[in-house]
């Protein structure tokens, strides 16, 4: 009985923890309750990926920064809709981060 209660308590705690961090509005805030904006260093691969997706007529799936040969590049994955009921196509691009 005690083992079942401990297991159930652990499940409840895990569920509460995951819900607390999945809800919108859990941004970091200062003492006054105003949200803090954190600066992110490096390349803005999301906007690069959005531009590539728009040019190709697809939807952005993933955009990550990578270092290749000492140069920062964005690896962009998009999904392009298929024509005439065909399956969508996955396409990957490596673009300079500038």
KEDRENVO-711617 format. One record per residue: z negated, y negated, x of N, C-alpha, C in turn; residue number from 1. Coordinates in nm, 3 decimals. Layout:
N
n_Z|n_Y|n_X|ca_Z|ca_Y|ca_X|c_Z|c_Y|c_X|resi
Z|Y|X|Z|Y|X|Z|Y|X|NUM
...
This chain:
98
n_Z|n_Y|n_X|ca_Z|ca_Y|ca_X|c_Z|c_Y|c_X|resi
0.000|0.119|0.082|0.000|0.000|0.000|0.000|-0.125|0.087|1
-0.083|-0.125|0.190|-0.093|-0.240|0.278|0.040|-0.261|0.353|2
0.103|-0.152|0.395|0.230|-0.162|0.465|0.338|-0.222|0.375|3
0.343|-0.181|0.248|0.439|-0.234|0.153|0.415|-0.382|0.129|4
0.290|-0.421|0.117|0.256|-0.562|0.096|0.297|-0.647|0.217|5
0.273|-0.599|0.337|0.311|-0.672|0.458|0.462|-0.684|0.467|6
0.534|-0.577|0.433|0.681|-0.581|0.438|0.735|-0.681|0.336|7
0.680|-0.678|0.216|0.724|-0.769|0.110|0.692|-0.914|0.147|8
0.576|-0.938|0.206|0.538|-1.073|0.249|0.635|-1.123|0.355|9
0.673|-1.036|0.447|0.771|-1.074|0.550|0.906|-1.107|0.489|10
0.947|-1.033|0.389|1.074|-1.061|0.322|1.069|-1.195|0.251|11
0.959|-1.225|0.186|0.945|-1.352|0.114|0.947|-1.469|0.213|12
0.877|-1.453|0.325|0.875|-1.560|0.425|1.014|-1.583|0.482|13
1.087|-1.477|0.509|1.223|-1.490|0.561|1.314|-1.557|0.459|14
1.301|-1.521|0.333|1.381|-1.583|0.228|1.350|-1.731|0.216|15
1.223|-1.767|0.218|1.183|-1.908|0.208|1.235|-1.987|0.327|16
1.225|-1.929|0.446|1.274|-1.996|0.566|1.425|-2.018|0.559|17
1.500|-1.918|0.517|1.645|-1.932|0.511|1.687|-2.030|0.403|18
1.616|-2.033|0.291|1.647|-2.130|0.186|1.618|-2.273|0.231|19
1.511|-2.291|0.304|1.474|-2.426|0.348|1.581|-2.485|0.439|20
1.644|-2.402|0.520|1.744|-2.454|0.613|1.885|-2.447|0.559|21
1.905|-2.393|0.442|2.039|-2.388|0.386|2.063|-2.494|0.280|22
1.956|-2.559|0.236|1.970|-2.660|0.133|2.024|-2.789|0.191|23
2.109|-2.861|0.117|2.154|-2.991|0.166|2.037|-3.088|0.169|24
2.046|-3.184|0.257|1.941|-3.283|0.264|1.829|-3.244|0.357|25
1.847|-3.140|0.435|1.742|-3.103|0.530|1.770|-3.166|0.666|26
1.836|-3.282|0.665|1.869|-3.350|0.790|1.742|-3.400|0.856|27
1.751|-3.422|0.985|1.638|-3.478|1.057|1.613|-3.620|1.009|28
1.489|-3.657|1.001|1.456|-3.790|0.953|1.350|-3.851|1.044|29
1.347|-3.983|1.047|1.244|-4.052|1.123|1.118|-4.063|1.037|30
1.018|-4.136|1.089|0.890|-4.147|1.018|0.904|-4.215|0.883|31
1.004|-4.303|0.869|1.023|-4.374|0.742|1.106|-4.293|0.643|32
1.154|-4.177|0.685|1.233|-4.093|0.596|1.381|-4.119|0.603|33
1.423|-4.211|0.690|1.566|-4.239|0.704|1.629|-4.130|0.790|34
1.748|-4.081|0.752|1.810|-3.975|0.831|1.848|-4.024|0.970|35
1.831|-3.936|1.067|1.869|-3.966|1.204|2.011|-3.916|1.229|36
2.089|-3.995|1.295|2.223|-3.953|1.335|2.217|-3.915|1.481|37
2.258|-3.796|1.513|2.254|-3.749|1.650|2.393|-3.760|1.710|38
2.402|-3.815|1.829|2.531|-3.827|1.898|2.568|-3.691|1.954|39
2.693|-3.654|1.938|2.741|-3.527|1.989|2.836|-3.556|2.103|40
2.805|-3.505|2.220|2.890|-3.528|2.335|3.009|-3.436|2.334|41
3.108|-3.469|2.412|3.223|-3.383|2.425|3.335|-3.421|2.330|42
3.430|-3.331|2.322|3.551|-3.356|2.244|3.525|-3.344|2.094|43
3.599|-3.420|2.017|3.591|-3.412|1.871|3.701|-3.317|1.824|44
3.677|-3.189|1.840|3.779|-3.090|1.808|3.802|-3.076|1.658|45
3.705|-3.114|1.578|3.725|-3.105|1.434|3.839|-3.196|1.390|46
3.839|-3.321|1.437|3.947|-3.412|1.396|4.080|-3.371|1.456|47
4.078|-3.316|1.578|4.201|-3.264|1.638|4.253|-3.148|1.554|48
4.163|-3.059|1.513|4.202|-2.945|1.431|4.254|-2.986|1.295|49
4.191|-3.087|1.236|4.238|-3.137|1.106|4.379|-3.194|1.117|50
4.406|-3.263|1.227|4.539|-3.319|1.248|4.644|-3.208|1.266|51
4.611|-3.106|1.344|4.703|-2.993|1.365|4.728|-2.921|1.233|52
4.623|-2.899|1.154|4.638|-2.830|1.026|4.728|-2.910|0.932|53
4.711|-3.042|0.930|4.796|-3.126|0.844|4.941|-3.122|0.890|54
4.964|-3.124|1.019|5.100|-3.119|1.072|5.169|-2.987|1.040|55
5.091|-2.878|1.040|5.147|-2.745|1.017|5.147|-2.706|0.869|56
5.085|-2.788|0.785|5.078|-2.755|0.642|4.979|-2.644|0.613|57
4.873|-2.635|0.691|4.775|-2.528|0.673|4.636|-2.582|0.651|58
4.539|-2.492|0.655|4.399|-2.526|0.633|4.321|-2.490|0.759|59
4.238|-2.582|0.803|4.158|-2.562|0.924|4.053|-2.455|0.900|60
4.045|-2.358|0.991|3.945|-2.252|0.983|3.839|-2.272|1.091|61
3.884|-2.305|1.214|3.791|-2.316|1.324|3.848|-2.411|1.429|62
3.762|-2.489|1.492|3.801|-2.577|1.601|3.688|-2.579|1.701|63
3.712|-2.528|1.822|3.608|-2.522|1.924|3.658|-2.581|2.054|64
3.568|-2.644|2.127|3.601|-2.701|2.257|3.586|-2.593|2.364|65
3.680|-2.590|2.457|3.676|-2.495|2.568|3.715|-2.567|2.695|66
3.671|-2.514|2.807|3.708|-2.569|2.936|3.807|-2.472|3.000|67
3.928|-2.517|3.021|4.032|-2.434|3.082|4.089|-2.506|3.203|68
4.064|-2.451|3.319|4.116|-2.511|3.441|4.060|-2.649|3.468|69
3.935|-2.673|3.430|3.874|-2.802|3.451|3.910|-2.906|3.347|70
3.990|-2.869|3.248|4.030|-2.962|3.143|3.970|-2.916|3.011|71
3.920|-3.010|2.933|3.865|-2.977|2.801|3.978|-2.971|2.700|72
3.988|-2.858|2.633|4.089|-2.837|2.530|4.020|-2.794|2.401|73
4.092|-2.806|2.291|4.043|-2.760|2.162|4.123|-2.637|2.121|74
4.051|-2.529|2.091|4.116|-2.410|2.037|4.103|-2.421|1.886|75
4.217|-2.432|1.819|4.223|-2.458|1.676|4.283|-2.336|1.606|76
4.214|-2.288|1.503|4.264|-2.178|1.421|4.287|-2.232|1.281|77
4.408|-2.210|1.229|4.441|-2.253|1.094|4.502|-2.137|1.016|78
4.502|-2.150|0.886|4.565|-2.054|0.797|4.676|-2.128|0.724|79
4.798|-2.073|0.735|4.915|-2.133|0.672|4.950|-2.048|0.550|80
4.960|-2.108|0.431|4.991|-2.030|0.311|5.126|-1.959|0.324|81
5.133|-1.839|0.270|5.258|-1.763|0.271|5.354|-1.814|0.164|82
5.481|-1.784|0.183|5.584|-1.823|0.086|5.614|-1.707|-0.007|83
5.645|-1.738|-0.132|5.688|-1.638|-0.232|5.590|-1.523|-0.244|84
5.460|-1.554|-0.253|5.360|-1.450|-0.273|5.323|-1.372|-0.149|85
5.373|-1.411|-0.031|5.336|-1.341|0.092|5.195|-1.379|0.133|86
5.138|-1.298|0.219|5.003|-1.325|0.269|5.003|-1.449|0.356|87
4.890|-1.520|0.360|4.879|-1.636|0.450|4.886|-1.590|0.595|88
4.930|-1.680|0.681|4.943|-1.648|0.824|4.836|-1.723|0.901|89
4.776|-1.653|0.995|4.676|-1.713|1.084|4.749|-1.761|1.208|90
4.723|-1.885|1.247|4.786|-1.941|1.366|4.679|-2.004|1.453|91
4.694|-1.987|1.584|4.599|-2.042|1.680|4.673|-2.134|1.775|92
4.614|-2.252|1.800|4.674|-2.351|1.888|4.570|-2.393|1.991|93
4.617|-2.422|2.111|4.531|-2.480|2.215|4.589|-2.618|2.245|94
4.509|-2.721|2.216|4.556|-2.860|2.223|4.463|-2.939|2.316|95
4.517|-3.032|2.394|4.427|-3.116|2.475|4.329|-3.191|2.384|96
4.209|-3.209|2.433|4.103|-3.268|2.351|4.117|-3.419|2.335|97
4.206|-3.481|2.404|4.219|-3.628|2.396|4.277|-3.671|2.267|98
